[in-house]
Amino acid sequence: MTFTSSKQYDVAYVGNYTKDTIITPDGTRYVDGGAVNYAAHAAAKLGYKTAVVTRLSREDKRMIDQLESAGVDCYPVYTPSSTLMKLIYETRDVDQRKLQVAGTAGTILPNQLAGVAAKAFVVGSSLRGEVEPEFFHEIRQRNGAISAVDVQGFVRVLRGESLVYEPWDAMPEVLKNIDILKSDMVEAEYLTGETQIEKAARVYTSFGVKEVVLTHSGGVLIHADGKDYHFDFHSASMEGRSGRGDTCLGTYVAKRLTLSPEDAGKWAAAVTSLKVERLGPFNRPISEVEDFIQQHYAEPKPVGVS
């Protein structure tokens, strides 16, 4: 399906909506998920002109309606099934979870970007096959637009109804076309073989990535220009743990349009900290984020130069 648009966006978020069942030690909840959902809400709340390119079942159109009510322009393809995700957290460690998928919305094709112009494109898929490597060649044709990707959608492979980690043979081909990469530490150790966070970030940049957003249970590392910036998360609760990394990357890329890596990292850490306190997408005033930054991130923390 081809779209036409006369609008220029700050950021376009690309990925399938997910209908999530979240199981934690505190019980079971049903949530509208997907990286694009969390990331786009955060960017829109921060005042950016935001678009979403996604696939989902028409019965889940409420997610589109909610995004549009928040000021996000949506370009959906409606499919027989949404991506049906079950996230199982057996402990309170947010980095440790089991993932199951009972249905998928299929592959987002390059022509679904037709007419969608943006300063940055962020690809946040949930499993391998939602976005193919050639998709990134399409982004590269967009006159210098920033390209960003979350590796979760490539290291996770659906086997039966379980999502498992498998080697990503296309990683060198994809990452040479990427400006900003997001990974969590579990994915980073699997893909890079490194258990030390700064070393893992440098392995990613060895493939051509310019900047790395690397989340872990305690915070986020921003690696850019040979420097490491560590920002702890400061959340009063973990009720909204699902969508943590999506919010972090979505905020970071939007803020990188005008800010340095370390300052964008402050905003990403602050928005993520506040989002994790509540179930669902980020929905708090900018003034609250600014106060949070002043309280917790008044000074950046550069560590080392490679």
N, C-alpha and C positions, 0 to 999 in steps of 0.2 A: 504494500500500500504506500502511495506517495503523498506527501503532505506539501502544501505551499504555505509560506509564511513571509510576511513583509517586516517582521519584527527582528531586531537585533537583541539577543539576550546576553546577559553577563555570563551565565553558566547554564548549560544543558546537561541534565542528568539522565543517563541511559541505563535501563535495566528492568527486569520483570518485577512487577508487584508480587508479593508473597502473602498468602493467607496463612498466618502463623498460629500454631498451638504451642504455647510456652509453658513448660513444666519445670518448676523450681521446688526447692524444699518448702516453699510457702504455699504451693498449690498450683493449679492449672488456670491459664488465662488464654483468651482468644483475641488476637491482635491483627490489625492491618499492618503488614510489614513491607519488606523490600528496601534495598539500599536507597533507591530513588525517593521513596516516601520520606524516610528520615532526613536524607541530605537536602532535598528540595525544600522541605518545611523550614529547616534551619536557615538556609540561604535567603528564602523569602522573608522570614522574620527579621533578618538582619538588613533587609532593604534592597536586595539584589533582584534584578530582572531575571526570572528563572523559568526554565522549561523542563518538561519531563517527557521522555520518549519511552514507552513501556508497552507491555502486552499483559492482558488479563481477561478473565471471563466477564461478560457484561453483568452478571449477577453481583459482581464486586465493584461496580461503577461508583459506589459511595466513596471509594478512595480517590477517584478522579474528581468527584464533586467537592471533597474536602480540600484537595490541593487547589482547585480553582477558586474556592472560597478564600483561600489564603493568598491568592494573587499569582498562582503558578499557572502558566499555560501548559496544557497537556496535549500530547499527540499519541493517543492510544491505538493499538490494534486489539480488537476483541477476539478472543479465542475460545474454543470449547471448554477449556479448563484453565483456571489460574494455577500458578505454582503453589502447591500445598505443602507447607513446611511445618515440621514438628521439631522444636528445639528443646532438648532435655538437659537441664542443669542438675546434676546429681548432688553437687556441693555448691558452696557459695563462691567458688573460684570461677570468675567470669570467663577465663581463658579455656576452661574445660567443659565441653558440652558434646552431646551426641546429636546428630542431625539426620532426619528422615524426610523423604519426599514421596508423597503419594500421587502427585500429578504435576505436569509442567505446562507452561504457556508457550513453550517452543523458543525458536531462535529469532533474535532481533537482527534484521537484515540491514545492510548499508543503505539501501534506498529509503529506509524509514527516517533517515536524516535529511532527505531532500527538502530544501527550503528552510531548514532550521539553522540559523546563523547564530554563533555564540563566540564569546572571547575564550571560553574554556569548555571542554567536554569531559565529563566524569562518567566512566563506565563502572557501574556497580552491579555485577551479576551474582547469582547465588550458586551456580554450578556450571561445570564445563558444558559447552554447547549452547548456552544462552547467547553468547557473542563469539563469533569466529575471528581468527587472526586478521582476515582481510578487512574487517570492520575498522581497524585502526589505520589502515591505509586511506580510507575515506576521510577520517578525521584529519590526517596529515595534509590533505588537499585544501584544508580550510584556512589558508592564508595566515599561518602563524598562530592559530588557536592553540592554547594550552591543552595538552592531552593528559588525562589522569586515569588510573585504573586501580581497582582493588583486586589483589591476587586471589582472593577467596573464590572468585568465580571461575578460576582456572585450575587450582590445585584440588578442588572438590569434584569428585566424579560420582555419578549415580550408578550404584550397583544394586539391582533389585529396588528396594525402597530406602536403602541406606546411602548416605553420602560418606565417601571415604577419600582419604588423601592418596593421590597417585602422582608419579613424576609428570612434569609438564614439559614435554619435549619442545613445544613451540615457544618456550620462555625467551630464548635469545632473539627470535624473530620478532616477537611482540614488544619486548622491552626496549629494543633499539628505537622504537617509534613513540616511546612514552616519556613525558616530562616529569610527572609526579606519580610515584607508586605508593600504595598503602598496603600494609601487611600487619597482621598481628604476630606476636612472638612465636606462637606455635607453628604458624605457616612459615615464618622466616627460618626457624630451625629445620623444618622439613625440606625447604627448597634450597637453603644455602649450606646446611650442615653446621652452622655456627650457633653456639649456645650463648655467646656474648653479643649483646644487642648492637653495639657500635660496629662490631665486625660483620654482623649480618647485614647491616645497612650498607656497608661498603661493598659487599658482594653484589648486592642489587645494583649499585651504581656502576659496577664493573661491566654490566651489560648495556650501559648507555643511559640509564635513568638519571635525571638531573637531581631530583629531590626524593627523599623517602619519608613517609609518615608511618612510624612503626609503633603500634599500640601494644600495651601489655596491661596486666591487671592493675598496676599502680599508676599508670600514666601514659605519656606519649613521648617518643623521641622524634625530633625533626632533624634530619641529616641533609645539609645543603652547603654547597661551596666548601666542602671538606670539613665543615664544623658540625658539631653535635649540640643540640639544644634539648635538654630534658625538662619536661613539665609534668608534675604530679597531678593526678586527678584529686579533687577535694569534694567528694559527694557525701551528703548527709545520709543517703540511703542508696541501695542498689535496686530499687523496685523496677526501674526502667532500663535494666542492663542490656536488653536486646536493642540493637540499633546503635550501640556505642561507637563502633568503628565507622559506620556509615555517616553518622553525625560529624565525627571528627574530620574525616576526609572532605565531606561536603563543605564544612565551614572553612577548612584550611584552603581549599582551592579558591573559594569565593574571595577570601581575604587576601590571597596572593595576587589578586588582580591589582591591588594598590599598596600592599604592605610587604615588608621584608619577610624572609622565612621565619625568623624568630618571633616577630610581632604577630604574624599569621598563626604561628604555633600557640601563642598565648590565647588568642581568640578561640582556636580549636579546642584547647584544653579546657577553657572556661565554659564554652557552650556545651561540650561533652559532659563535664562535671555536673552541670545543672540539668541537662537532659536525663542523665542516668538516675536522677532522683525521682523521676516520674515516668510511668508507663506511657508509651506513645511518643510521637514526634516532639521535638523541642518547640515550646510555645511560651516563652518568657520575654519580658521587655528588654530592649537593648541596654537600658540604663542598669538593669540588674547584672548584665554581663560585664559592663564597664566597671561597676563597683566590685565585682568578683575578681576581675583582673587586677585592680588596684590592691585588693586585699591579699591575693595569693601570688601574683606574677609581676610585681613591680619591677623586678630586674630579671632579664633573661639569664639563662645559665649555660654559656658556651663551655663545652668540654672537649679540648683537644683539637688539633688541626692535622689533617692527614697530608 
